[in-house]
Amino acid sequence: MSTVIEDVVTEDFRCPTAPEVKVDSSLRKRAGKLLKTEVRFVYVEEFEGLDDDDLPLVALEELLETLRQTGAEQASSVSSDAVQQADREWQADDPLLTFEQEQFLFRSMNLLRYRANCIRSRLSEERPSAAKVRLAEKLLELSEAVRGQLVRSNLRLVGAIARKFSAGFAEVDDCSSDGCMILLGAIDRFDYSRGYRFSTYATHSIQRYFFRSWKVRARRREKIPCTSAEVLPEVAEMDNEAPICPDPHHAVDTLLSRAPEVLDERELWIVKSRFGLGPSDAGAKTLREIAADLGVSKERVRQLQLKAMEKLKTLLDPTEFNLDGVAA
């Protein structure tokens, strides 16, 4: 890190370009990569007046080094308790940030990206300036180092929220992984100039995501039966051993032959189309497809289908079809 910062300090941020005699292919590739890379930053008006003012990179280096040393000291004093060791992956050793440290890191990260984007906007892919390419790469590399520090300092927050929304211990890792992705996006979108703590903003973002995921899992549990593996095969066997009637095809054919007695032409067509009872090559249609054919709404088709089924029940004779448990 110190080498990168020392190099950036010695560079001129205005990047005066000298005419280049020859541009090698590797430099063009680096320039092309920079031009294709999206540099996301939160614009603050004060950045405009800092064009000729050097970024306090030395202070940034000192802060990052202090946080690393504090994290190392905390790591050496952590208890070897098994539960704590299991949570270590989502509880980084880096200390929590004060409001002033947090503001300084976010300001530095966005200002580095802003300057890198300004250099990138003046970059030519055909005849790129080696100085501009080198400086833009160093600025982006340093901004990623700051971003990484912000992530490590907020991992405890992600772990705490993940444990709150996890149904079991096995889900903590999955929720924490998803929470880290939300944390990365929150870091890129956070506007430090408003004067709020980042932990408040990140907590709302992560909790909203977890709540939406929880609702999706809850709906999935409602659709999928949760029972033991031994019960389901037994239920299937009971259904196979006790059919509703001995010859269901004959019962359906007989019922369709009598259907015109109680159904009009449209209702009969809806029943046949819905259950695939028409020609042999015709399959069952959805409510949407039937609605499109009739030129009505899907809800209207559903109402007509229910009305037709109620009428067909009047034609059922349990004694004639040997129906088991079906009332007329």
N, C-alpha and C positions, 0 to 999 in steps of 0.2 A: 504494500500500500504506500509506504513512504517514497519508493522510487517513482510511482505513478504521480504522486502529488508534487514531488520536487520537479518532475518534468513539466507538469502543467503550469507550475508557478513560473518557470523560466520561459514559457511560451508567451508570445504576444497574442492577446485575445482578438485583436483586430486582424490578425493573419495577413499582413501585406504579402502579396504574391509577386514572385519574380518570374520572368518568362522562363519556361521549361523547354529545354531542347528536345528531350525524349521522354515519353511516358510509357512505362512498361505495362504489361498486361495485368500483373498482380495489383498495381495501383488502380487500374480501371475497375477491377473486380471489387476492390475495397470501396471505391467510390460508388459503384453500382449498388453494393449492399447497403451502404449508408442511405442512398437515395430511396431505396425500397423499404427501409426500416421505418416504421411509424414511431415517431418520438412523441409520447404523450406527456403533457405537462399542464399544470394549472397556471394560467397566466395571471400575473399580478402586475398592476400598473407601475409599481416601483422598479420593475426590471428594466423599463425603458431608460431610466436615468442612471443605470449602473453599467452602461456600455464601456465607459472609460475607468471604471472602478474595479480593481482586482477583487475577486471573490476571496474571502478570508479562508483560504485552503489550509493554512497552518493551524488555525483554530479548529477547523473541521477535523484535521488529522489528530490533533490533541484530544478532541472529544471522543473520536472513535477508539483511540488507544486507551483512554481512560475507561470506557465502557468495556473493552476487552479485558483489561486488567481486573476490573471489578467482577466481571463474570467468571474469570479464572479463580478468584478468591472464593466466590460463592460455590463454585463447583467442588473445590477441595473440602468445604465444610458441610457438604450435603450428607445426610444420613444414608446408611446402606440398607435401610428398611426396604423390604421386597415391594411393598405397594408403591413407595416413592420411586423405586427403580423402574417399575412398570410404567410410570407416568413420565419418566424422564424425557422420552422422545418428544412429548408435546409441552415440556416445561424447560425451555432453553435456560442456560446459565446466565444469559445477559440480563442485567438489572432493568427494572422498570424505569422509564424515562420521566424526568420532571417536565413541567409544562414548558420551561425555557429551553431545555434540551430538545424536546419534541418540535417546538417551533423552529429552532435553528436547523435541525436536520431536514425538515420538510422544505424550509426556505432554500437550503443549499441544494437539495435534490432537484427542485423545480427550476432553480436558476441555472444549474448545470445543464439541464435538459433544454431550457430556453436558449442558452448560448449555443449549444450543440445544434439545435434546430436552425438558428440564424446562420451558422456556418454552412450547414447542409443546404440551405436554400440558395446559397451563392456558389454551390459546387457544380462544376461541369463534369459530366460523365465521360465526355470525349477527351478533354484535356484537363483532368483534375489537378489541383494543387496538392502536392505531397504534404505541405505544412498544414493545410486545412484538413485534409483527411486524417492526418495523425492527431491533430488537436481535437477534432470532433470525436474520434474513437476514444481518446483519453477522457474527455468530459463525460461521455456515456458510460465508460467503465467505472469512473468514480461515482456517478449517480447510482449505478447498480450496487456499488458497495454500500452507499447510504441506504438504499432501499432494503438491502439484506439486513442491515442493522435494525431498521424499523420492524421488519418481519420477526426477527429473533426476539426483540424486546416485547412483542405482543403475542407470542405463542401461548403464554399462560392464559391470556384472555380467550383464545380459541379453544384451548383444552377445557377451560371451565364451562364455557357455553356448550361444548360438545357433550360433556358428561351430563349436563342438565337435560339435553334433548335425546340422549341415547337410551334405547329400551333395555340394552344389556351391555355387558363389558365388551362383547365382540364388536359392537357397533361404534365404540368410541374411536377406533382408528379410522373407520370410514368417515364418520362425521368430522373428525379433526382434519382429515385430508381435504374434504370439501370446504371446511371452514378456512383453511389456509388459502385456497383459491379465491374465496370471497375477500379474505384479508388483503391479498395482493391487488385485487381490483380496487378495494377501498383506499389503499395507499396511493394509487395513481389518481384517484378522483378527489381526494381530500383537499379542501381549500383552507390552508392554515391561516390565511389573512383574516378570516372571520372571527378568530379568537376562541374557538371551541377546542376542547380536548379531543384528540383523535380516538381515544378509547370509547367515548360516547357515540361517535359516528360509526365506528367499526362494530360496536355491540348491536346497534340497530340493524346494520346491514346483514350481519351473520345470523341474528335471530330471525329476521324476515325470511332468509333463505331456509333455515332449519324448519321454521313453521310451515312453509310451503311444502317442503319435503315430507314433513310429518303428516300433513293432510293427504298427500299422494299415497303414502304407505297405508294410512288408515282406510282410504277407499279401496286399495288393493286387497287388504285383509277382509273387507266386507264381501268382495267378489269371490275370493278363494277360500274354500272351507278349511278351517284349522282343526283338524282332528287327527287321531293316531292313524298310523299306516295300516293297522290291523282292522279298523272299523270299515274303511272304504271298500276293500274287496268283499267283505261280508255283505254290505248293502247291495253291491252289484250282483252277487250271486242270488240274493233273495229276489231281486227284480227279474232275473233270468228264469228262476224256478217258478215264479208265480206271475205269468203274463196276465194282462187285463182280460183278454179274450183269446180263444184258441186260434182263430183265423182273422187277424186284424185287417188283412187286405180285402177279404170278402165283406167285412163290416163297413169299410170305407167305401167300397164300390156300391154296396146297397144304400148307404146313407146318401151318396151323391146322386143316385138314381131317384131318390125321393126328395132331394133338396129343392127342386123347382116348386114343390107344394107350398113351401114356406118362404123361399127366398126369391127376390126379384132377379132380373138378369145381371145387374151390376154387382149385387152382393155375391151371387154365385161365382162370377168371374173373379172377384177379389179373393174369395176363399181358395179357388183353384190356383190362382197365381201366387198367393202367399205361401201355400204349402206344396207347390210343385205337383199338383194333381191333374194338370192338363195333359198335353201330348207327352210321349215318352222322352222326347229330346228337350223339353222345357223344364228348367229347374225352378226352384223357389225364388221369388223376387222379394226384394226389400220393400219396406213401406215407401221409401223415397222413389224407387223405380215405379211402383204402382201409382203413386201420386202424380208422377210425371206423365204416365200414360193417360190418366183420367183428367189431368189438368186441374187437380184440387190439391189441397195441402196434405202434408203427411199426417197431421193430427186427424184430419177428416177421414182419411183411409183407416186409421186405427179405430176410430169410432164405428165406422161401418163394419169393420171386421168383428169387433166385439158384439155388435148387434146381430150379425149373421150367426155367430157361434151360439148366442143365446137362443135363436130360433131353431138351430139344428138340434139343440138338446131336447126339444119337444118330440123329435122323431126317434130318439133312442128308446129301445125296449130291452131292458136287461135280460128278460127271459128269452128273447129271440136270439140275441147275440152272445148269451152266456157271459154277460159282463160281470166282473167281480168287484163289488163295492161301488158301482156307478148307478146313481139314481136317475130315473127318467126326468 
